[in-house]
Amino acid sequence: KPPPLIMWFVNGKQVEGRIEANDRYYIVSKLEVPQLKREHLNTTYKCRATNTKLVPPLEKTVLLDLY
């Protein structure tokens, strides 16, 4: 099985994530926002993982809300 390709997007623009763990069975990728500010309100964060063209990628999107 090929290793997954993990991509991060902020408001639709691809950004660089950080790989924390990588072995034969799993990969952990994180996107860190060092300091949240009011300008981050309603920012969309998306993580996309794929490892084959035979099935569609898995995606998770989060809309940031601040209180």
N, CA, C and O atoms as a printed pandas DataFrame, in Angstrom:
     atom_number atom_name residue_name chain_id  residue_number  x_coord  y_coord  z_coord
0              1         N          LYS        A               1    0.844   -1.187    0.000
1              2        CA          LYS        A               1    0.000    0.000    0.000
2              3         C          LYS        A               1    0.881    1.239    0.000
3              4         O          LYS        A               1    1.839    1.324    0.769
4              5         N          PRO        A               2    0.565    2.186   -0.848
5              6        CA          PRO        A               2    1.358    3.421   -0.847
6              7         C          PRO        A               2    1.051    4.258    0.395
7              8         O          PRO        A               2   -0.069    4.216    0.906
8              9         N          PRO        A               3    2.031    5.015    0.884
9             10        CA          PRO        A               3    1.757    5.898    2.027
10            11         C          PRO        A               3    0.808    7.012    1.603
11            12         O          PRO        A               3    0.802    7.410    0.438
12            13         N          PRO        A               4    0.011    7.517    2.532
13            14        CA          PRO        A               4   -0.933    8.576    2.164
14            15         C          PRO        A               4   -0.237    9.902    1.909
15            16         O          PRO        A               4    0.820   10.193    2.471
16            17         N          LEU        A               5   -0.849   10.683    1.061
17            18        CA          LEU        A               5   -0.449   12.062    0.833
18            19         C          LEU        A               5   -1.431   12.912    1.629
19            20         O          LEU        A               5   -2.638   12.840    1.397
20            21         N          ILE        A               6   -0.933   13.711    2.560
21            22        CA          ILE        A               6   -1.789   14.529    3.415
22            23         C          ILE        A               6   -1.560   15.991    3.068
23            24         O          ILE        A               6   -0.429   16.476    3.064
24            25         N          MET        A               7   -2.656   16.683    2.778
25            26        CA          MET        A               7   -2.580   18.099    2.409
26            27         C          MET        A               7   -3.480   18.913    3.329
27            28         O          MET        A               7   -4.553   18.460    3.730
28            29         N          TRP        A               8   -3.033   20.109    3.655
29            30        CA          TRP        A               8   -3.796   21.048    4.469
30            31         C          TRP        A               8   -4.138   22.280    3.638
31            32         O          TRP        A               8   -3.363   22.719    2.789
32            33         N          PHE        A               9   -5.334   22.827    3.911
33            34        CA          PHE        A               9   -5.793   24.028    3.217
34            35         C          PHE        A               9   -6.379   25.005    4.233
35            36         O          PHE        A               9   -7.097   24.604    5.150
36            37         N          VAL        A              10   -6.068   26.279    4.063
37            38        CA          VAL        A              10   -6.657   27.346    4.871
38            39         C          VAL        A              10   -7.362   28.284    3.905
39            40         O          VAL        A              10   -6.733   28.922    3.061
40            41         N          ASN        A              11   -8.685   28.355    4.045
41            42        CA          ASN        A              11   -9.513   29.154    3.128
42            43         C          ASN        A              11   -9.229   28.804    1.670
43            44         O          ASN        A              11   -9.179   29.684    0.811
44            45         N          GLY        A              12   -9.043   27.515    1.400
45            46        CA          GLY        A              12   -8.846   27.035    0.040
46            47         C          GLY        A              12   -7.419   27.081   -0.466
47            48         O          GLY        A              12   -7.131   26.556   -1.541
48            49         N          LYS        A              13   -6.519   27.700    0.287
49            50        CA          LYS        A              13   -5.118   27.804   -0.132
50            51         C          LYS        A              13   -4.303   26.715    0.564
51            52         O          LYS        A              13   -4.378   26.559    1.783
52            53         N          GLN        A              14   -3.525   25.963   -0.216
53            54        CA          GLN        A              14   -2.730   24.880    0.364
54            55         C          GLN        A              14   -1.613   25.451    1.229
55            56         O          GLN        A              14   -0.906   26.377    0.832
56            57         N          VAL        A              15   -1.472   24.870    2.432
57            58        CA          VAL        A              15   -0.421   25.275    3.371
58            59         C          VAL        A              15    0.321   24.026    3.832
59            60         O          VAL        A              15   -0.131   22.904    3.608
60            61         N          GLU        A              16    1.446   24.232    4.469
61            62        CA          GLU        A              16    2.311   23.136    4.896
62            63         C          GLU        A              16    1.922   22.674    6.296
63            64         O          GLU        A              16    1.849   23.481    7.223
64            65         N          GLY        A              17    1.673   21.378    6.447
65            66        CA          GLY        A              17    1.441   20.785    7.759
66            67         C          GLY        A              17    2.730   20.191    8.283
67            68         O          GLY        A              17    3.780   20.323    7.654
68            69         N          ARG        A              18    2.657   19.541    9.426
69            70        CA          ARG        A              18    3.845   18.944   10.029
70            71         C          ARG        A              18    3.577   17.468   10.321
71            72         O          ARG        A              18    2.584   17.128   10.964
72            73         N          ILE        A              19    4.463   16.599    9.846
73            74        CA          ILE        A              19    4.365   15.166   10.114
74            75         C          ILE        A              19    4.993   14.905   11.476
75            76         O          ILE        A              19    6.148   15.261   11.709
76            77         N          GLU        A              20    4.228   14.276   12.382
77            78        CA          GLU        A              20    4.738   13.983   13.716
78            79         C          GLU        A              20    5.115   12.527   13.889
79            80         O          GLU        A              20    6.098   12.222   14.564
80            81         N          ALA        A              21    4.369   11.635   13.302
81            82        CA          ALA        A              21    4.662   10.212   13.446
82            83         C          ALA        A              21    4.537    9.567   12.077
83            84         O          ALA        A              21    3.611    9.864   11.323
84            85         N          ASN        A              22    5.459    8.699   11.767
85            86        CA          ASN        A              22    5.440    8.058   10.461
86            87         C          ASN        A              22    6.066    6.680   10.607
87            88         O          ASN        A              22    7.253    6.559   10.910
88            89         N          ASP        A              23    5.283    5.663   10.396
89            90        CA          ASP        A              23    5.821    4.303   10.368
90            91         C          ASP        A              23    5.021    3.487    9.363
91            92         O          ASP        A              23    4.318    4.050    8.523
92            93         N          ARG        A              24    5.120    2.196    9.443
93            94        CA          ARG        A              24    4.450    1.334    8.466
94            95         C          ARG        A              24    2.940    1.423    8.513
95            96         O          ARG        A              24    2.280    1.186    7.501
96            97         N          TYR        A              25    2.371    1.761    9.671
97            98        CA          TYR        A              25    0.932    1.631    9.850
98            99         C          TYR        A              25    0.158    2.941    9.950
99           100         O          TYR        A              25   -1.049    2.954    9.706
100          101         N          TYR        A              26    0.810    4.026   10.297
101          102        CA          TYR        A              26    0.063    5.274   10.424
102          103         C          TYR        A              26    0.970    6.487   10.230
103          104         O          TYR        A              26    2.192    6.410   10.354
104          105         N          ILE        A              27    0.322    7.604    9.923
105          106        CA          ILE        A              27    0.992    8.899    9.798
106          107         C          ILE        A              27    0.131    9.915   10.542
107          108         O          ILE        A              27   -1.094    9.901   10.417
108          109         N          VAL        A              28    0.759   10.786   11.308
109          110        CA          VAL        A              28    0.061   11.875   11.985
110          111         C          VAL        A              28    0.565   13.179   11.387
111          112         O          VAL        A              28    1.767   13.446   11.364
112          113         N          SER        A              29   -0.362   13.979   10.908
113          114        CA          SER        A              29   -0.007   15.281   10.347
114          115         C          SER        A              29   -0.794   16.343   11.098
115          116         O          SER        A              29   -1.996   16.196   11.321
116          117         N          LYS        A              30   -0.114   17.412   11.487
117          118        CA          LYS        A              30   -0.769   18.476   12.244
118          119         C          LYS        A              30   -0.557   19.816   11.561
119          120         O          LYS        A              30    0.479   20.078   10.951
120          121         N          LEU        A              31   -1.572   20.649   11.687
121          122        CA          LEU        A              31   -1.475   22.040   11.262
122          123         C          LEU        A              31   -1.655   22.873   12.519
123          124         O          LEU        A              31   -2.704   22.809   13.161
124          125         N          GLU        A              32   -0.654   23.647   12.874
125          126        CA          GLU        A              32   -0.717   24.438   14.101
126          127         C          GLU        A              32   -0.953   25.906   13.775
127          128         O          GLU        A              32   -0.355   26.462   12.853
128          129         N          VAL        A              33   -1.834   26.513   14.549
129          130        CA          VAL        A              33   -2.079   27.953   14.481
130          131         C          VAL        A              33   -1.525   28.506   15.791
131          132         O          VAL        A              33   -2.150   28.339   16.838
132          133         N          PRO        A              34   -0.360   29.164   15.754
133          134        CA          PRO        A              34    0.332   29.533   16.988
134          135         C          PRO        A              34   -0.471   30.428   17.929
135          136         O          PRO        A              34   -0.441   30.224   19.142
136          137         N          GLN        A              35   -1.177   31.399   17.403
137          138        CA          GLN        A              35   -1.933   32.310   18.258
138          139         C          GLN        A              35   -3.198   32.732   17.519
139          140         O          GLN        A              35   -3.134   33.426   16.504
140          141         N          LEU        A              36   -4.345   32.306   18.039
141          142        CA          LEU        A              36   -5.604   32.677   17.398
142          143         C          LEU        A              36   -5.928   34.137   17.672
143          144         O          LEU        A              36   -5.739   34.642   18.779
144          145         N          LYS        A              37   -6.423   34.798   16.634
145          146        CA          LYS        A              37   -6.812   36.206   16.741
146          147         C          LYS        A              37   -8.196   36.362   16.126
147          148         O          LYS        A              37   -8.706   35.443   15.484
148          149         N          ARG        A              38   -8.794   37.518   16.324
149          150        CA          ARG        A              38  -10.127   37.778   15.769
150          151         C          ARG        A              38  -10.147   37.615   14.257
151          152         O          ARG        A              38  -11.179   37.244   13.697
152          153         N          GLU        A              39   -9.041   37.881   13.588
153          154        CA          GLU        A              39   -9.014   37.749   12.126
154          155         C          GLU        A              39   -9.135   36.297   11.667
155          156         O          GLU        A              39   -9.369   36.040   10.486
156          157         N          HIS        A              40   -8.978   35.345   12.592
157          158        CA          HIS        A              40   -9.152   33.930   12.254
158          159         C          HIS        A              40  -10.625   33.503   12.269
159          160         O          HIS        A              40  -10.956   32.395   11.847
160          161         N          LEU        A              41  -11.503   34.379   12.752
161          162        CA          LEU        A              41  -12.930   34.085   12.796
162          163         C          LEU        A              41  -13.428   33.711   11.403
163          164         O          LEU        A              41  -13.141   34.405   10.428
164          165         N          ASN        A              42  -14.173   32.615   11.313
165          166        CA          ASN        A              42  -14.750   32.096   10.066
166          167         C          ASN        A              42  -13.711   31.593    9.071
167          168         O          ASN        A              42  -14.003   31.476    7.881
168          169         N          THR        A              43  -12.516   31.298    9.538
169          170        CA          THR        A              43  -11.500   30.683    8.687
170          171         C          THR        A              43  -11.856   29.215    8.488
171          172         O          THR        A              43  -12.282   28.545    9.429
172          173         N          THR        A              44  -11.684   28.719    7.280
173          174        CA          THR        A              44  -11.950   27.319    6.966
174          175         C          THR        A              44  -10.634   26.558    6.901
175          176         O          THR        A              44   -9.716   26.941    6.175
176          177         N          TYR        A              45  -10.552   25.469    7.674
177          178        CA          TYR        A              45   -9.387   24.582    7.677
178          179         C          TYR        A              45   -9.826   23.230    7.124
179          180         O          TYR        A              45  -10.846   22.680    7.539
180          181         N          LYS        A              46   -9.047   22.704    6.186
181          182        CA          LYS        A              46   -9.385   21.413    5.581
182          183         C          LYS        A              46   -8.149   20.522    5.558
183          184         O          LYS        A              46   -7.047   20.961    5.231
184          185         N          CYS        A              47   -8.365   19.261    5.913
185          186        CA          CYS        A              47   -7.324   18.247    5.795
186          187         C          CYS        A              47   -7.800   17.232    4.760
187          188         O          CYS        A              47   -8.939   16.770    4.815
188          189         N          ARG        A              48   -6.928   16.890    3.821
189          190        CA          ARG        A              48   -7.262   15.928    2.764
190          191         C          ARG        A              48   -6.186   14.843    2.741
191          192         O          ARG        A              48   -4.991   15.135    2.703
192          193         N          ALA        A              49   -6.630   13.598    2.765
193          194        CA          ALA        A              49   -5.698   12.467    2.719
194          195         C          ALA        A              49   -6.084   11.545    1.572
195          196         O          ALA        A              49   -7.256   11.220    1.380
196          197         N          THR        A              50   -5.077   11.133    0.816
197          198        CA          THR        A              50   -5.298   10.220   -0.298
198          199         C          THR        A              50   -4.075    9.334   -0.475
199          200         O          THR        A              50   -2.958    9.740   -0.156
200          201         N          ASN        A              51   -4.283    8.126   -0.981
201          202        CA          ASN        A              51   -3.125    7.275   -1.287
202          203         C          ASN        A              51   -3.324    6.453   -2.554
203          204         O          ASN        A              51   -2.498    5.601   -2.884
204          205         N          THR        A              52   -4.415    6.708   -3.261
205          206        CA          THR        A              52   -4.650    6.002   -4.512
206          207         C          THR        A              52   -5.639    6.795   -5.356
207          208         O          THR        A              52   -6.441    7.565   -4.826
208          209         N          LYS        A              53   -5.581    6.609   -6.645
209          210        CA          LYS        A              53   -6.550    7.262   -7.528
210          211         C          LYS        A              53   -7.806    6.412   -7.701
211          212         O          LYS        A              53   -8.736    6.809   -8.403
212          213         N          LEU        A              54   -7.831    5.237   -7.059
213          214        CA          LEU        A              54   -8.968    4.332   -7.208
214          215         C          LEU        A              54  -10.165    4.730   -6.351
215          216         O          LEU        A              54  -11.299    4.362   -6.657
216          217         N          VAL        A              55   -9.916    5.478   -5.284
217          218        CA          VAL        A              55  -11.005    5.938   -4.411
218          219         C          VAL        A              55  -10.820    7.433   -4.158
219          220         O          VAL        A              55   -9.698    7.936   -4.206
220          221         N          PRO        A              56  -11.907    8.137   -3.891
221          222        CA          PRO        A              56  -11.778    9.576   -3.633
222          223         C          PRO        A              56  -11.028    9.837   -2.322
223          224         O          PRO        A              56  -11.025    8.987   -1.431
224          225         N          PRO        A              57  -10.398   10.999   -2.201
225          226        CA          PRO        A              57   -9.687   11.324   -0.959
226          227         C          PRO        A              57  -10.659   11.506    0.203
227          228         O          PRO        A              57  -11.832   11.826    0.012
228          229         N          LEU        A              58  -10.144   11.293    1.408
229          230        CA          LEU        A              58  -10.909   11.591    2.616
230          231         C          LEU        A              58  -10.624   13.031    2.996
231          232         O          LEU        A              58   -9.475   13.473    2.957
232          233         N          GLU        A              59  -11.671   13.771    3.365
233          234        CA          GLU        A              59  -11.509   15.175    3.722
234          235         C          GLU        A              59  -12.294   15.484    4.988
235          236         O          GLU        A              59  -13.353   14.908    5.239
236          237         N          LYS        A              60  -11.759   16.396    5.772
237          238        CA          LYS        A              60  -12.471   16.938    6.928
238          239         C          LYS        A              60  -12.274   18.443    6.908
239          240         O          LYS        A              60  -11.146   18.928    6.830
240          241         N          THR        A              61  -13.375   19.180    6.978
241          242        CA          THR        A              61  -13.333   20.637    6.960
242          243         C          THR        A              61  -13.904   21.173    8.264
243          244         O          THR        A              61  -14.914   20.681    8.765
244          245         N          VAL        A              62  -13.236   22.197    8.807
245          246        CA          VAL        A              62  -13.676   22.830   10.047
246          247         C          VAL        A              62  -13.759   24.333    9.816
247          248         O          VAL        A              62  -12.833   24.938    9.276
248          249         N          LEU        A              63  -14.862   24.926   10.223
249          250        CA          LEU        A              63  -15.031   26.377   10.176
250          251         C          LEU        A              63  -14.789   26.900   11.585
251          252         O          LEU        A              63  -15.487   26.505   12.519
252          253         N          LEU        A              64  -13.815   27.777   11.749
253          254        CA          LEU        A              64  -13.427   28.263   13.066
254          255         C          LEU        A              64  -14.368   29.363   13.533
255          256         O          LEU        A              64  -14.617   30.340   12.826
256          257         N          ASP        A              65  -14.885   29.177   14.747
257          258        CA          ASP        A              65  -15.738   30.176   15.383
258          259         C          ASP        A              65  -15.080   30.559   16.704
259          260         O          ASP        A              65  -14.613   29.686   17.437
260          261         N          LEU        A              66  -15.038   31.820   17.008
261          262        CA          LEU        A              66  -14.426   32.306   18.250
262          263         C          LEU        A              66  -15.501   32.917   19.137
263          264         O          LEU        A              66  -16.441   33.548   18.653
264          265         N          TYR        A              67  -15.348   32.720   20.436
265          266        CA          TYR        A              67  -16.294   33.291   21.411
266          267         C          TYR        A              67  -15.573   34.218   22.345
267          268         O          TYR        A              67  -16.191   34.799   23.237
